[in-house]
């Protein structure tokens, strides 16, 4: 959906740090010293800064002046093809398709996810099985993009700079191997935010050095994209790792964030995101003892809203640990984005309870929160369906990433054509 943008009234610490060119720690120190005091944003209750506070800074006013943004849409100038690894139930693939990118092949090991892909897109080339068992050399010179949501695995650090051989036995090695075989113009890896700090950042550093070794420059900085900034009614974050083939002299730009934030009501009720209320579907239930506890939690409430004795009994050892643990015994409000969905909606102490009914979200509600189309059918048992949806990249986030890829490829091929025209013109001049 493309929408005109108005300046929002509240900005989170991470956003302000980027706008002002300061570290988040500097802003927290300013907050403690009373130099720039954070306030509670009314809807989300996050610590934020108001627009009025920030207007004291020239950097913010310059930022505000340049925020004329109407969307990331970019029409593809030619047919672009993607090979997707670790494809899951198709969240990323659908989003790229919506951005005009053709899916040439998808690899996935989970049989139910493969059945889901085939059920919904019989024309897609679904390669079922372990990525290690496939040779992708036949796709060389036929693929523009390789994508993959590889799991976050540690490497063995034999030296200061990792090479491809050091990653053997990990799924990132397979991702890099496929990129080497196919030689796309651009490769996109996506992962959880935790990859930034995994093994104190060494895992990500290793991945970057491996991509550089096989001929790809990694776009810096590696960014965390927040789904709520890309028309997704969910507080989900994904790390996006972008590699550009070294012979290509074109910059890649991450998709710009939208100002409008959608909430749970937008996901499950008729409105801008969907043309009808969420369809009825199957869903799991809470055990009776958990339901009795969650019955006591109000909308937007969590375990701290329970009576003290029930808090201790329900939380058990977690009660004595540090941190806010705000996802435990959590009932989502209609007027807020959902917390990040997990693979199991009744999973202990990561509840995302329906606003009015004391139950987990149904399969179709889960799918709506991930912005899957209502017609996208999931194969397997109810638990398998939840797993597929919970693991997916939100479709609308994937679409915006797709537009950014299309923009990059449009510029790349246009530059290529111009260079070929210049070479041809020089040859004609020489003959003359």
N, C-alpha and C positions, 0 to 999 in steps of 0.2 A: 504494500500500500504506500503510495507517495502522498506526503502531506506537507503543507507549508509549516514553517517552524516559528514559534515565538520564544523569546528568551524565558527560561524557567526562573522560578523565584528562589530555589535552593540548590546549592552545589555541595557535593560530598568532598571530603578531604582529598581523596585521590585526584578528583577533577581539578580542584583549586591548585593543588601542587603542580599539576601539568600547565595550567593556565598562567600561573605566576612564575613558573620556573624555579620553584622551591621544592625541597624534599618534604615528604609527609611528616617526618620527625620535626622539621623546623616549624611547621604549622601547629603541631601538637605543643611544642614549646611556647609558641606565641599564645596558644590557648591558655596554657598554665600561667603564663606571665600577664595575661589580661590584655595583650597587645592586639589580638584578633580572636575574640571569644566565639567558639562554636555554639550553635543553637540547635535545638531539637526540631527537625522537620515535622510538621504536624501530622502528615499522613503516615510516613514510614517510621518515625521516631528515631531515625539515624541522626548522628551528630553532623551538622552541616553548617554552611555559611550562607547567609541571605544575599540576594543580589544587591541590596542597599549597602551592606557591609563592604562588598567587593568593589563597588563603584569608586571607592577611595583609591584604588590601585590603577595606574595608567595601563598596566598590562591587561587587566580585566576589561577596561573600556575599549582597548584595541581589539581584544578577542570578541567582544560584543558587537563591534562595528562590522566585523567580517563574518558574522554568523548568518549570512543569507543562504540558506540551504533548503532545497526543495526535494531532495531524495538522491539516492545513489544509482537510479536507473541508468543503464547504458545498453544501447542496442548493439548486438554483435554484428560486425561488418562482414563476417563470413562464418562458416560452420566451425565451431570449436569442439574438440573432443576431450573427454576426461576418462581416465582409468582410475577407479577407486578401489583401494585396499581396505580391509577391515570395515566393510560397508554397512554391517548391521542391518537394521530394518529400513534403511533408505532415507533417513532425515537429511543428510548432506546431499545425497543424489537428487532428491526431489527439489531441494532448494536451488541447486545448480541448474537443474532442468528448467525451473521457473525463470532463471536468469538467462535462458537461451543456450545453455551448454548441453551438448549431446553426450549421453553416457555410453561409451563404447564397450565397457566391460566393468564388472564389479566382482571382487573376490571377497568371500565370507566363509568362515568355517562352521558357524552355527546353522544347523539344518533348518530350524524353524524360521530364522531370519531369511534364509535363502528361499524358503517356501513363500514367505511374505513378499519378497521382491518379485518372484515369478508370478504370483497371484495378481499383483497390481500392475506389473509391467511385463507381459509375456514376451515383448520384443527385446527386453534387455538381455544382454549376454552375462548370465550369472555363473561365475566360476566357483563352484562349491568345493571347499576343502582347505587344507592347510596351505598358506601362501608359500611355504617352503617347497611344496611339491609342484609349483608352477614355474615355467619359463615364459617370460613376457617379451622375449626378443622380437617376436613377430609384430609387436606393436610399435617398434621403432619407426620414427618418421610419420606415424599415423596419429599420434597423441600429442595434444598441446599441454595437458595438465595431468599430473599424478597427485592424487590426494590419499590421505590415510590417517585414521584415528588410532595410531599404534599405542599399545599400553606403555606406561611409564616403567621402564626397567633399568636397573643400575648396570654399569659396565665394570670391567676389571681395568683399573688404572695402572697400566704397565709403564707409562711415561707421562711426560707433561702434556703432550698433544696426542689425542686419540686418533687412530686410523680406523678404516673400515674393518680390518681384521679383529680389532679389539672389541667390536660390537657383536661378533658372532655368537649365536645362541639367543640373541634378543630379537624382538619383532621390529625394532628400529633398523637392525641390520637388513632385514628383509625389505623394509621400506626403501632403504638406501640402495640395496641391490636392484630393486625394480626400477628405481629412478635411473640408475646406471645403464640398465638394459634398454630403457625406453627413450631416454634423453629428451624429456619434455622441455618446453620453454620455461615452465614454472612448476614447482611442486609445493604442495600445501600439507603440512602436518598439523593435526589438532590434538589437544590433550587437555588434561585437567590443570587448573591453576597451580596445583601442588608441584608440577614439574619444575617451576621456577626455583623452588627451594630443595628439590629432591637431591639427596647427597650433597647438601650445601651448595647447590647450583652446579655441581660438577657434571651431572647427567646431561643437563641442557648444553653446557659448554662442550661436552663430548659430541653431542648430536650436531652442533654447529660446525665443529672442526671436521667431522666426517663428511658433512655436506660440502664443505669447502674443498676437501680432498677429492671428491668425485666431480668437481667442476661447477659448484653452485655457490653463489654469494647469498648469505642469509640477510634478509631485510632487518635492519636494526632501527629501533629496539624491537625485540620480540614482544608482541602485545597480548594483553589479556582483554578479550572482548566481552562486554557484559550484555547478555541477551536482552535485558530490559531496555537497552538503548537501540534495539533493532526490531521493534514491533513484536516482542515476545513477552507474554505476561508472566515472566518467571525470573527469579533472581539467580540465574545460572551464569557461570563464567567459563570461558574456554580460552586456553592458550593457543595462539595461532602462530605457527612457524612457517615462514615463507622463504623458499629458495628460488633464486633466479639464475638461469644458466649464464656462465661467465662471459659468453660471447655476446650477450644481449645488453645493450646500453640504453635501457628504458627503466624508469623508476616505477616501483609498485607502491600504491597508496592504499592503506587500510580503508574500509568503508567508513564514512562519516556517521556519527551517532545521531539518531533522531531525538528531538526534545520530548516528544510525547511518550509517556510511560503508560502502558496498558496494565490493567489489574485483572483480578480473578473474574470479576463480573463480565469484563470484555471477553474473556475466554469462554465462559460457560453460557452466556446469554446473548441474545440477538443484538447486534451492534456493528461497529466498524470492522471488527476482525472477522466475524462470522454472520451470515445472513439469517441464522435461525438459532434457537436454543440448542444446547448440546443434545445429541441423540441419546436415548436410553441404551444402556448396555450392562453387561455383567461387571461385577466387582467383588473384591474380597471384603471380609468383615473383620472387625476387631474382636479379639477374645472378650468374653463377658467382663473379666476383671479390669481390662484396659478401658472398655466402654464406660464402666462405672466411674472411672477416674476422669476420662475425657468429657463426660457429661457435665462435669463441674467447671470446665474451662470455657470462658467466654470467647466471642469472636476476637481475633488478633491476640488472644491470651496464650499463655504457656505455663510450664510447671510452677512458676512463682505465684500464679493466681490460685493455686490449690491451697487448702488448709495445711498448716505447717506439718502436722503429723502425717498427712497423706503425701506431702512432698518427700519426706524422709523415706517413707515406705516404698513409694513408687521409684524414686531415683536411686535408692540403695547406695552403692559405693560412689556413684557419680555425684551424689548430693554433697560430698565432702571435697570434691575436686574443684580446681579453679576454672575460670571461664564462665561465660554467661549461659552456655548450653541452651540457646534460645530456640533450637529446633525440637527440643524434647517436650512432649505433651502439648504440641503446638496446634492451635486451631487457626486456620487462615481466615482473613477477613475479606469480604467482597471487594472492598475499596483499596486493596493492596495487591501487588504481584505475588504469586505463589513462591514459596521457598523452593530451592532446587529439588526436583523430583529424584527419588532413589529408585533402585530396581525392584524394591519390595515395599509396597505402600504401608504394610502393617508392621514393618521392621521395628524392633524394639528401640525406643528412644529417638527415633527420627520421624515422628509423626507429622503428617500434613493432613489434618482433619478437615472435613468439609465444614463450611461456615455455619450451616444451620442443622445439619444432620450429623449425628456422631458415628461417622464411618469414614473410611478412606475414599479417595476419589475413585470413580469407576474407570474402566479401560478407556472409554471414549473421552471422559473428562481429562484423564492423563494425556491422551493424544492431543486434545485441544490446547492444554497448557504448553505442550511442545510444538504447537502450531501445525500439526499434521492436518491434511485435508480430511473432512469427515468420510470421504469415500475410500480412504486408504485403510485396507483391511489387514488385520494382523493374524497370522496363523499360530497354531499351537494352543496349549492350555492357557487359562487366565494368567497364571504365574509367568508363563513364557511370554505372553503379550506384554505384561507389565515390564518384564526385563528388557524386551526389545525397545519399548518406548523410553524407559528410564535411561538407557544407554545412548540414545540417539542425540545427534546434533539438532537443536531446534530448527525447523524448516525455514522460518523467516530469517533467522540469523544466517543460515546457509545461503539463502537467496541474496542477501546483501553482500556476503563474501563473493558470491558468484558475479555480481555486477562489478565488483572491484577487479576481479580476474578478467572479465570481458574488456573493461577499460584498458587494462595493461596489455592484453593481447591485441586489441585494436591499434594501440599506439605502436606496438612492436611490428606488426605486419605492415602498417602504413610506412614506418621508417624503412623497413626492408624493401618495399616497393620503390620508395624514393631513391634508395641507394642503388637498386638495380637499374632504375631509369638513368641515374647519373653515369653509371658504368657503361650502359648502352650508348648514351650520348657521347661519352669520351671516345668510344670505339669508332663511332661514326665520324667524329672529328678527325681522328687519326687516319682513317681511310681517305677522307677528303683531302 
